[in-house]
């Protein structure tokens, strides 16, 4: 799948939650996912501010994509996502 295809794909939180529930039944609702995300951000703030910057960049760029706006650096976004997925 090309980067353009990924960037032009609409983000569907319900599809993401369904996929996550297959591998991690902890996420059975959007609320649980949001709680986990907030918890992760809180923990990163305490322990790893560099990683928090990366998460923040990804979340900001994803929000722009959801609204149909361009991201400033698609290559950087792709690299950050790949980096986090590889951990």
Buried (B, 14 or more C-beta within 10 A) or exposed (E): EEEEEEBEEEEEEEEEBEEBBEEEEEBEEEEBBEEBEEEEEEEBEEEEEEBBEBBEBBEEBBEBBEEEEEBEEBEBBBEBBEEEEEE
